[in-house]
């Protein structure tokens, strides 16, 4: 099937399609309102003129998204860093960055601006269609180099959609020579215990040629560890844990997703670090291809997890949280009394933001401490092996 047609429903827009899409966005009152919120004081006409002048997706990203993301980083973080040295300096190879997932929008957004600053191209981004709650958001993300992960399908539709997405990703790495970012699992790990879902690797192995190993090697997988010092959504995640515990069949609403996106975008994150690991192709090449597929996928997931865990940047509050959970001071050499005081005060402030009628504070506090302790637990296990 012609690649140009097969992927039409899910791929980012081609550059020649942009003029038409820009006009549709400019005519959408909801998009206009969103722009006014994010860029107060800038006349919409000025915005639309600048938009119409963009000839490529990358130009659009550099004109609008790059500055916006750095503005956000200056307002809501204490610094944004990337270590890309585990990969060769030759910038022509396209990689599939598989990472842990902390923030719905910023994980891929911050990665792209950091890559641009190193003279590299931005990434194409896998984004779930559950987040595309308004027509303008769907158009906007596709202008912004996102491709759509279709969710909420029947089992058969799911298989077809996964196979098509896999073919699209192989096409993107192989033919377009364009790097991709994808989360290691569907949704964010609410307790920060980051584990790669085998289903993500199975999906990647649906496209391409040869056996499972050949197909995954074609994707040039580079594990990426993302470390946020503070997670602005920690209290929302804790709240969700209690709701899931107390309310049978609890499901998040679209409004909850929007609140999570907004809180994640504008909330305080402290220091944020991106650590890119080496491509796993050498390890894949050495694996026993005769293993049963479930075992093979489990081993590859474990390899990616270990690389991500070893790449975490550990902050004082990770040590404090671990000690508070265990009720001892085993890691007190890694933080000061001031660090501890600051983190405890932060925790109390976040707990106060939880508005539940039957608020179980002890349970909520433990869940939040786990979110900060788990990266340290996983890091220690990864570097010990």
Secondary structure, DSSP 8 states (H G I E B T S, - for coil): --HHHHTTTTS---GGGHHHHHHHHHT-HHHHHHHHHHTTTS-HHHHHHHHHT--SHHHHIIIIIHHHHHHHHHHH-S-EEEE-TTS-S-TT---EEEE----TTHHHHHHHHHHHHTT----EEEEEGGG--SHHHHHHHHHTTEEEE--S--HHHHHHHHHHHHHHHHHHHHTS---EEEESSSS--TTS-----HHHHHHHTTSSSSSHHHHHHHT-EEEEEEEESS-TTHHHHHHHHHHHHHSTT----HHHHHHHHHHHHHS----EEEEEEEETHHHHHTS-TTS-HHHHHHHHHHHHHHHHHHT----HHHHHHHHHHHTS-TTGGGS-HHHHHHHHHHHHHHHHT---TT--HHHHHHHHHHHHHHHHHHHHHHHH-
